[in-house]
Structure formats: structure tokens, C-alpha cells
Amino acid sequence: MDTLESELERARDLSVSAIADAIEQIGFSCTRCGACCKAADCEDTDSTATDVDSEEHTATVFPDEIRRLQERGYDWRDVARPMPYGLTADDENDRTDDASAEGTETAGRTTFEWALQTDACGDCTFYEETDGTGACTVHEDRPLICQTYPFSVALGGTSQPMGEAVDREGIVRAHECEGLGRDISRADAEELADTLKERAVRELEEAIGVRDTYEPVDAEGVVVYDSEGPKRPDGTAIDT
């Protein structure tokens, strides 16, 4: 049985050239459609994401990536929220300025990842669109998962973003995106491949860190267990 450590070694040994070959074979060019940054089927932007029939955007972000975005002047909750998997809508409790109001959190709810913050419709809070063309307002500091979408690598312990793969080449998986199948230069393929390898390594290092630092805490509200230990939704550490 593969362990996280053995998968990490596999990730570190991945050939950037081979990944680039696979990306070239599949093909990709971003059309800036914004589909990977937006909630599915949200039409009522005046409602909260929990009030509309939508599948909100969930992109994993690592603690150090959150802090890098904080250097731009954002608070922790401006950048990230507890990953909603396993949490109820009320448990997330981090979309509005008054989200920390007393009595709004449910005790004992836990998750093991951070997700990029979303707006009222469930779109990534850093996404903006002009005349149908999307843009990331923190593009230079966007998380690795955003830099590498729609691709992932098929290693245990790594993320498979936004559903099942729609194409594959060797260890590389491609997920739903209208930019797939388009020509990509070798230089761009190699740059993307190098970042994809970096992401695979980082995901496995984070998973190992979460496992090794995990120690259950008795705390009210939502607890996020990341590789640095348990935290509250505002990113502050919980003493163990």
C-alpha cells in the first residue's frame, strides 16, 4: 500500500519534460472564461451563496499562500475560509463582516483544508469580469491550484480539482475547461509542468503535515486542522 511518504517521493521524481509532453498532447490555452473561478449556476448576486441554487467555487489554498496574499493588505478571512466539505453552510460562517457574531457557529465541526474566500454568489472573491472576460485581481500571487488548472497529476494524496478528469495522458489528468485541446507552446507547457510538479509536492507535504500535527482540540465553532496545527476560521492558532 502506498504511503504519503512514498507518493511524495514519486512526486519529487516526476519528470517535468514528461509532464510537458502530456500537456502538449492534451493541449491547452486559457480563454479567460472564468468558469474555474465562478460558482455553477448562480444568477442571484444579491443573495448569499447559501440561499441560491449554486455549487460554490472551492479552490484549496495553503497557509503560506494565504499569508502571501495577506501581505497585499487582506485579512485572513478576506483570503480564505474553512473548506466546506463536511461543514454545513452555517458552520462556514465567514462570508460577511459580522460572521463572528455570537451564537452563529456550531461546536465541534472540523475540516482539514482552507479554500479561497467566495463572494455572495459563491465566486472566488478575487475574480472580476469585464464584458465576459475574466481576470484574477491577485494573479501574480494566486495559489498553485489556480496556476495549474485544469491539470492535476494522478498521485495518491494530491487534489483532483472540480470533478473527474475529462482527458488524460500518462499520469497527467485534465479537468473540464473550454481551453483544453488548444495549441500550447513548448515553453508554456514546460512552465506549467514545472508548477504542476511543485503543486503535487506541496499537496503531499501539506497532507503529511496535517497528519503529523493533528491533535484533536476541544473548541467551539469550526476548527481547521492544517499542517501548522488547529486554527480558528480567522487563522488564529488554537492552543493544544
N, C-alpha and C positions, 0 to 999 in steps of 0.2 A: 504494500500500500504506500502510495506517495505521501510524503510528509510535506509540510510547508517549507521546511528547510531544503528538501530535495527539489521542490519546484522552484525555489529561489535560485538554487544553483543552475537549474535549467534556464531560468530567465537570464541570469548573468552570462550564460554561454550562448545565448541566441545570436545568430549571425545577422547583423544589420543588413548586409548585402542580400541575404536570402529573404529577409522580410521585405526589402525594397523590391526584389524580383516579384514577390507575391502582390505587392501593392500595384506595381506596374501592370501585372497580368489582369488584376481586377479593374484597375483604372479608377481615378477619382479626381474631381476638381470641384471645389466648393462653389455653389451657386448663390450663396448668401440668402437662401430662402428662409433661414431662421427656424426650420422645423425642429432641429435638435436643441433649440433654446426655448421653445414655447410649449405650453400645455396643449393637450389634444382637445379639440372641440370646445374651447372656451369662447363664448360670444358675449357674455355679460361682464364687462370690465368694471362695472360698478358694484359687483358682488364679491364677497370673499371667495377664495378658492374652494372652501368647504361648502359653499352654497350653490355652486354651479356644477353642471354635469361635465367634468373635465378630468383628464389624467394629468396631474401637475408635473412640471419638469423636476427631475431628480438627477443631479449630477454630483458624484462623490467629490469631496474636497478634503485634502489632508490638513492637519493642524498648522503646519508651517506655511501652506498655501493661503490659509485664512489670515495668518499674521502678516504675510506679504501684502495682502490686499488691505489690511488694517493700516499699513504704512501710507496708504493713499488718503487716510483720514476717516475710514469707515470704522464703526463699532463692530464687535464680533457678530452681533445679531443682524447687522446690515449685510454681512457677508454670508453667514451660514446659519443653518438650523439643524436640529436633530433629524437624521434620516428617518422619514416617516414609516418605513417598513416596520410593522409590529406596533406602531403607535396609532391611537385614534386621532381624529382631527383636533379635538380639544387638547390632547396631550402635547401636540407640537407647540402650540401656544407661543409662537414667536414671529408673527407677521406684522403686528401693529405696535406702536409706541407704548401702549398700555397693556402689552401682552403679559407683563409680570404681575398684573392685578391679583390681589389675594383671592384664593379660592378657585382659580381657573385651571390649575394643574391637578392631575390625578396621581396619587402617590404610587411609587413602585414601578413606573414604566421605564423601560430601558431600550437603548439601541446602541449600535456599535460603529456607526459612521456619522459623518457630517455631510449634509447636502447643501449646495448653493442655495441661498435665500431666493424666495419667489415673491412675485407681486400678488395683488389681489386676484388675478386671473390664473395664477399658477405658472406664469412665465418666469424665466430667470430674471432676477431684478437688474442684472447688468445688460440685458438685451434691449435694444431700441431698434425701431424700424421706421424707415422713411420711404414712402412711395413703393412699398413692397420689398425693399432691400434692407436686409438685416445687418446689424453691426453690434459688436461687443464693446462696451464702454471701458472695459479693463483688459483689452485684447492682449497687451504685452505681458500681463500677469495672470492670464486665465489659467485655470487648473489643467493638469496633464490630460485629464479625461476629455476636456474640451479641445485641447490641441490635437488630439489623436482621433476624435470621432470622424468617420463612422467605423474605425477599425479597432479590433482587440486581438489578443493572442489567446489561443486555447491552452491555457495552463491552469491547473487547479489552484484556487485561491485568488485568481485575478477576476476582474469585473467584466461582465458581458453586458454592455450598456444598451438600454432601450430594446429589450426583447431578443428573440432568436436571430441568428445570422441569416442573411439572405443570399450570401455568397461566401465562398471560402477557397483558399489556396494554401495548401500545406497547413501550417499552424496558424495562419492569419485568417481571421473572420471579419466579414464586412456586414454591417447592420444597415437597416433601412435608411436610405438617403438618396435624394434625387441626383446628387453629384456623382454617384457610382457609375462606372462604365465610361467615363470621360478620360481623355488623354492626360497623362501626368509626366512631367519631365523626370529624368533620372535623378537630377539634383534634388528636386522636391520629394521624390519617392524616398531617397536616402535620408533626407532630413526628417521626414515623417516616420520612417522606420526607426531611426535613432531615438526619437521621442517616444515611440510606441514601446521600444525595449525599456527605456527609462521608466515608463509608467508601469510596466509589468513588474519590474524590480521593486519599485516603490510600493505598489499594492501588496506585494508579498511581504515586504519589510514591515508595512503597517499591520498586516494581519498577524504576523509573528509578534509584533509589539503589543497588539491588543491582547493576544493570548497570554503573553508573559507578564503583563502588568495587571491583568484582570483580577480584581479583588472586590467582591460584592460589597456595596455600601448601603447603609440604612438611611435613605434620604427621601424627602418628599419631592414630588414632582418628577420630571423627566431627568434621567441620568444618561449621559453619553459616555460609553467606555471606549476611548481611543487609545492609541499607543502610548500616550503620556499619562494615562490613568483616568479615573472618573471625573466628569465635568458636568456642570450645570449648563442649561441651554445658552447662557450668556458667555460660555467659555471659561468661567472661573473653575478652578480645581476644587474638588471635594476631598477633604482630608480623610485618609483611610486609617 
